[in-house]
Amino acid sequence: MVAMQSQTRRPALVRAVRGVVTVVLGALLLAPLAQAREFPNDGLPTIELKAMPRQAQHTHALILAGGPFPYSKDGTVFGNRERLLPRKARGHYREYTVKTPGARNRGARRLVCGGQPPTQPEACYYTEDHYASFRRVLP
């Protein structure tokens, strides 16, 4: 009788453990999808803010603070003529210089952010090759 009780309890315990494992794994697998909904589905590669060069992180902090910016072109409208970023109305995107150590001019690195107000952008994109490619910045 005792042996029968433990055998009937074991399947219930196994089912319970499987259920818990399923819930935990489901939560772990769905968490990135929930975070992804916060950003546009633009198909571009991404880069985490903390993985960007120190100069890019500094420029991003200046954007959120509203400046002051070191270059007169910073904060001007980015036309998206390359059409690599999601299509938006003219004036949506603004470009900001990311200093390049050793460069005599503004260099090729930029942050392009979109949204209003500019200090609270919907999304920012980083380019190291003067708009030939972009990566969406993840906070």
Helices and strands as residue ranges (DSSP letters): H 2-36, E 46-48, G 49-51, H 54-65, E 76-77, E 93-97, E 110-114, E 123-127, E 135-138
